[in-house]
Amino acid sequence: MRTSRNEIEGLQEIGSQNVVTVRALDLFCGAGGLTHGLEKAGIDVALGVDTDPHCAYPYTKNNNSKFLQKSVVDLSADEIRGAIEGAQYSLIAGCAPCQTFSTYQQGRYGPSDDRWNLLLEFGRIVTEVGPDLVTMENVPRLAEQEVFDTFTSVLRDEGYYVWYDVVNCADYEVPQQRHRLVLLASKLGPIRMIEPTTPEGSRLTVRDAIGKLARIKAGETTARDKMHQSSRLSDLNLKRIKASKPGGTWRDWPSELVAKCHQKPSGKTYPSVYARMVWDEPAPTMTTQYFGFGNGRFGHPEQDRAISLREGAILQSFPKNYEFVNKNAPLHIKTVGRLIGNAVPVNLGKAIGSSILEHIGRKKKKKKRAV
């Protein structure tokens, strides 16, 4: 049975009025995508933890939460308890760095990579703190790994009901085709994601998201928003994007524009680069290098440039006014692009939060009827 928008808005209202109080810790919080989504759903996120100092400004500027620059390896149970105590229900959330499991890495990382252990550290923290609820988001391939089986076994041994599945973020008000593994675990009883709020046929598109932003040229920045800047293009890449069609590939170009690596038999199987987005479809998956025309299907649908930093953030469902750097500080495009590409889409976080509040509300109603 699908959860209606009215029901979800009602759950968010319950959370905002503290009728249901969930206080959360966000591990590997990054720039705050998951935290912002949980807060939009009505969950109080008390603390975000990450090792990257570049996350501190966007995380604290845009969220009602504190930031701790620290590795989860060094995080103690007492620090966490102090952050989430005093609530009816406690939640530990997080997204361990996914490079190890990403299809983009093509086997570059193996089980010896230290980042595999971060998920086990996540499990250690859950075991030591014993929150009522746990949620995790990551790349789909993680579910195929032994470390994930170990993590879910730890949760079950600690008395959690565990649900996980691969979801398409486009089903949850994210204007982007992005498949992610979402895990929900609860000591209160069975839990699962709410039904899609924007299922196929009603998904948000590139036009919905960025169609009204100011026109800019490659290498330009708007005066009103320094995040609305696009990367420069070489003369050759400017010719290439002018020859590109929305939804097409470099195979549409005249032969003199095709890169030498793509002319080889081994390169002909990689068409998903140097391409434009399509206005009336969700965007492709945002990566940490989405600001580069040659790094994927990141060409603007009609302007001769790659999408801007701001456009990428909006396609990750960040609000249009989300600040990633101080207005008086220099903006490093690679750093900000990495923060945005690595983020949990805000509206996926909101859907996760709504799923948790619906779950709690269902358990409270059941308990009330029993009395």
C-alpha positions in Angstrom: 0.0 0.0 0.0 1.5 3.3 -1.1 2.0 6.0 1.5 0.3 9.2 0.3 1.8 12.7 0.4 -0.7 13.7 3.0 0.3 10.9 5.3 4.0 11.7 4.9 3.4 15.4 5.6 1.5 14.4 8.6 4.4 12.3 9.8 6.7 15.2 9.3 4.4 17.4 11.3 4.4 14.8 14.1 8.2 14.8 14.2 8.4 18.6 14.1 6.0 18.9 17.1 8.1 16.4 19.1 5.1 14.1 19.5 7.6 11.5 18.2 11.1 12.4 19.2 14.0 10.8 17.3 17.5 12.1 17.9 20.1 11.0 15.5 23.9 10.7 15.0 25.1 10.9 11.3 28.4 9.0 10.8 30.3 9.9 7.6 28.1 12.9 7.4 29.8 14.7 4.5 28.3 18.0 3.5 25.0 17.1 5.2 22.8 15.5 2.6 21.4 12.8 4.8 21.2 15.0 7.8 19.3 17.7 5.9 16.9 15.1 4.6 16.3 13.6 8.1 15.7 17.1 9.5 13.2 17.8 6.7 11.3 14.7 7.7 11.2 15.8 11.3 14.1 14.0 12.9 16.5 15.8 15.2 20.1 15.2 14.1 22.3 16.2 17.0 25.8 15.5 15.6 27.5 14.8 12.3 30.9 13.1 12.2 33.4 13.1 9.4 37.2 13.2 8.9 37.0 15.8 6.1 37.5 19.4 7.3 35.8 20.8 4.2 32.5 19.3 5.4 32.4 21.5 8.6 31.2 24.7 7.0 28.3 23.3 4.8 27.3 20.8 7.5 26.9 23.4 10.3 25.8 26.3 8.1 22.8 24.5 6.7 21.7 22.1 9.5 20.7 22.4 13.1 23.5 20.1 14.2 27.0 20.1 15.5 30.0 18.8 13.5 32.8 16.6 14.9 35.9 16.1 12.8 37.0 12.7 13.8 37.4 9.1 12.5 34.8 6.6 13.5 37.7 4.4 14.5 38.4 6.8 17.3 34.8 7.5 18.2 33.8 6.3 21.7 30.4 5.1 22.8 30.3 7.8 25.5 30.7 10.6 22.9 27.7 9.2 21.0 25.5 8.6 24.0 26.1 12.1 25.1 24.9 13.4 21.7 21.7 11.4 21.4 20.5 11.0 25.0 17.3 12.5 26.2 15.1 11.4 23.3 12.3 8.9 23.1 14.1 7.1 20.3 17.7 7.1 19.2 19.0 6.6 15.6 22.5 6.1 14.2 22.7 6.8 10.5 25.5 6.9 8.1 27.0 6.1 4.7 30.5 4.6 4.9 32.8 5.8 2.0 31.7 3.8 -1.1 34.8 4.0 -3.4 35.7 0.5 -2.3 32.5 -1.0 -3.6 31.8 1.3 -6.6 31.4 0.0 -10.1 33.5 3.0 -11.3 36.6 1.6 -9.6 36.6 -1.6 -11.7 38.3 -3.8 -9.1 40.9 -1.3 -8.1 40.2 -1.9 -4.4 40.0 -5.2 -2.6 39.2 -6.5 0.9 42.6 -5.4 2.1 41.6 -1.7 1.6 41.2 0.0 5.0 37.8 1.4 4.0 36.3 -2.0 4.1 36.8 -1.9 7.9 34.7 1.3 8.3 31.5 -0.6 8.0 32.7 -2.9 10.7 33.4 0.2 12.9 29.9 1.3 12.2 28.8 -2.1 13.6 31.0 -1.7 16.6 29.4 1.7 17.4 25.9 0.3 17.1 26.8 -2.6 19.4 28.3 -0.4 22.0 25.6 2.3 22.0 22.5 0.1 21.2 20.3 2.8 19.5 16.7 2.0 18.8 17.1 2.5 15.1 19.9 2.2 12.5 20.0 3.3 8.8 22.7 3.0 6.2 23.0 4.1 2.6 25.6 2.9 0.1 26.3 1.6 -3.4 24.4 -1.5 -4.5 27.4 -3.7 -4.8 28.1 -3.5 -1.1 25.2 -6.1 -0.7 27.3 -8.6 -2.5 30.3 -8.4 -0.1 31.1 -10.5 2.9 31.6 -7.4 5.0 27.9 -6.5 4.5 26.8 -10.0 5.6 28.9 -9.5 8.7 27.4 -6.1 9.4 23.8 -7.4 9.0 24.6 -10.4 11.2 25.8 -8.1 13.9 22.6 -6.1 13.8 20.4 -9.2 14.0 22.5 -10.6 16.9 21.9 -7.3 18.7 18.1 -7.8 18.4 17.4 -5.6 15.3 14.8 -6.4 12.6 16.7 -5.7 9.4 15.4 -4.6 6.0 17.5 -3.6 3.0 17.0 -3.2 -0.7 18.3 -1.3 -3.7 16.1 1.7 -4.4 16.1 4.2 -7.2 16.4 7.8 -5.8 14.2 9.0 -8.7 11.3 7.2 -6.9 11.7 9.6 -3.9 11.7 13.2 -5.4 15.3 13.1 -6.5 15.6 14.3 -10.2 18.3 11.7 -10.9 18.6 8.1 -11.8 20.6 6.9 -8.8 20.4 3.4 -7.5 21.4 3.0 -3.8 21.4 0.3 -1.2 19.3 1.4 1.8 19.3 -0.4 5.1 16.8 0.1 7.9 17.0 -1.7 11.2 14.8 -1.4 14.3 14.5 -2.9 17.8 10.8 -2.0 17.8 9.8 -4.5 15.1 9.8 -5.0 11.3 10.6 -1.8 9.3 10.8 -0.9 5.6 11.0 2.0 3.2 7.8 3.9 2.4 6.4 3.4 -1.0 7.7 5.6 -3.8 6.5 9.2 -3.7 7.4 9.9 -7.3 7.2 6.5 -9.0 7.8 6.0 -12.7 5.5 8.3 -14.6 5.7 11.1 -12.1 9.5 11.5 -11.6 11.2 14.8 -11.5 13.2 15.8 -14.5 16.2 17.8 -15.4 13.9 20.5 -16.6 11.9 20.5 -13.3 15.2 20.9 -11.4 17.4 23.3 -13.3 15.3 24.6 -16.2 14.9 28.1 -14.8 18.5 28.8 -13.7 20.4 31.6 -15.4 22.1 30.9 -18.7 25.9 30.9 -18.5 28.7 30.0 -20.8 31.5 27.5 -20.2 33.9 29.0 -17.7 31.4 31.6 -16.5 30.0 32.3 -13.0 26.9 34.3 -12.1 27.3 37.3 -9.8 24.4 36.2 -7.6 25.6 32.7 -6.9 29.3 31.7 -7.2 28.1 28.0 -7.1 26.5 28.6 -10.5 29.7 28.3 -12.3 30.7 25.9 -15.1 34.1 24.5 -16.0 36.1 25.9 -18.9 36.1 23.9 -22.2 39.0 23.6 -24.5 38.4 24.5 -28.2 38.1 20.8 -29.0 35.6 20.1 -26.3 33.6 23.1 -27.3 33.3 21.7 -30.8 32.4 18.3 -29.3 29.6 19.6 -27.1 28.2 21.6 -30.0 28.1 18.3 -32.0 26.4 16.5 -29.1 22.7 15.6 -28.9 20.6 15.3 -25.7 20.8 11.6 -24.8 23.3 10.9 -27.5 27.0 9.8 -27.4 30.3 10.7 -29.0 29.3 8.2 -31.7 27.1 11.0 -33.1 30.2 13.2 -33.8 32.1 13.7 -37.0 35.1 11.3 -37.0 37.6 14.1 -36.5 36.2 14.9 -33.1 36.3 11.4 -31.7 39.0 10.8 -29.2 41.8 8.3 -30.2 41.0 6.1 -27.2 37.4 5.7 -28.4 38.5 4.8 -31.9 40.1 1.6 -30.5 38.0 -1.5 -30.2 38.4 -1.4 -26.4 37.1 2.2 -26.2 34.0 1.7 -28.3 32.2 0.1 -25.4 32.3 3.3 -23.3 29.7 5.6 -24.9 28.5 7.1 -21.6 31.0 10.0 -21.7 30.9 13.4 -23.5 27.1 13.4 -23.6 24.3 15.9 -22.9 21.5 15.3 -20.4 17.9 15.1 -21.6 15.5 17.8 -20.4 12.5 15.7 -19.8 14.1 12.8 -18.0 15.8 12.5 -14.6 19.6 13.2 -14.7 22.1 10.4 -14.7 23.9 9.5 -11.5 26.0 12.5 -10.2 29.6 11.5 -9.5 32.4 13.4 -7.8 33.4 14.8 -11.2 30.1 15.7 -12.6 31.3 19.3 -13.4 33.4 17.9 -16.3 31.8 17.4 -19.7 34.1 14.5 -20.5 33.4 12.6 -17.3 30.0 11.3 -18.1 26.6 12.4 -19.3 27.0 15.8 -17.7 26.6 18.2 -20.7 23.8 20.7 -20.3 20.8 19.8 -22.4 21.0 22.9 -24.6 23.8 25.2 -23.4 27.3 24.5 -24.6 28.9 23.6 -21.3 28.9 21.0 -18.5 26.4 21.5 -15.7 27.4 24.0 -13.0 28.2 23.1 -9.4 24.9 24.5 -8.3 23.0 22.5 -10.9 24.7 19.3 -9.7 23.7 20.1 -6.1 20.1 20.7 -7.1 20.1 17.4 -9.0 21.2 15.9 -5.7 18.1 17.6 -4.3 20.0 20.1 -2.2 18.0 23.3 -1.8 19.0 26.1 -4.2 20.4 28.2 -1.3 22.5 25.4 0.3 25.9 26.9 1.1 29.0 24.8 0.5 31.6 27.4 1.1 31.8 30.7 3.0 30.8 33.6 0.8 34.2 35.3 1.5 36.2 32.1 1.0 37.6 30.8 -2.3 35.7 28.1 -4.1 37.7 25.1 -5.3 35.6 23.4 -7.9 37.1 19.9 -7.4 36.6 20.0 -3.7 33.0 21.2 -3.8 32.2 18.8 -6.7 33.5 15.9 -4.6 31.4 16.9 -1.6 28.2 17.1 -3.7 28.9 14.0 -5.7 29.5 11.9 -2.6 26.5 13.2 -0.7 23.3 11.3 0.1 20.6 13.0 -2.0 18.6 15.1 0.4 15.2 13.8 -0.6 16.4 10.2 -0.2 17.3 11.2 3.3 13.9 12.7 3.8 12.2 9.5 2.6 14.4 7.4 5.0 13.3 9.8 7.8 9.7 9.5 6.8 10.0 5.7 6.8 11.4 5.8 10.3 8.6 8.1 11.6 5.9 6.0 9.9 7.4 2.9 11.5 7.4 4.5 15.0 3.9 5.8 14.5 2.7 2.4 13.5 4.2 0.8 16.6 2.7 3.4 18.9 -0.8 2.9 17.4 -0.4 -0.8 17.8 0.7 -0.4 21.4 -2.2 2.0 22.1 -4.8 -0.5 20.7 -3.3 -3.3 22.8 -3.8 -1.2 26.0 
